C-alpha cells in the first residue's frame, strides 16, 4: 500500500497511534488519481463513491507487528466491510486517521489492488493487500 507523505509524517512523529486512533477507509471512484502529496481527506473527498447505502468504515482489531524475517513493521487490522453496495465500481481505498472532519483527518495510505469489480448488492468487503496487513513500513 503506497503511503501518503502525510501518513509518513504522522507515523514518524508519533501523532498516529494505529491501535488507539480511529482509522477509517473511504472508497474512491475511477476519477481519483493517487498523489502522495494529498494530506487530508478533504483532498480526496470529491472522488469518493456515491451510493445510498455507502458509509466510511472503521478498521477494527488493529495491531502493530515487527517482522524481523522480512525487515518490516506491519500495521494490521480486519478487512473493511461496506455492506450491500449496488451499481458502483470502487477503484480504491484511502485509509485515514479520523479526527473531527475531512479537513483535519490526515491520510495514511492508498490501495487500488484488487479493485474494479462492480458492486452487485452483495457484501462488499475490502481486504488488506497482504493478508491482514494494511500498511507496511520497511527499509527502502
Secondary structure, DSSP 8 states (H G I E B T S, - for coil): -EE-HHHHHHHHTT---TTTS-EEEEEE-TT----TT--BGGGTGGGB---TT---EE--S-EEEEETTTTEEEEE---EEEEEEES----EEEEEE--SSGGG-BEEEEE-TT-----EEEEEEE--TBTTEEEEEE--
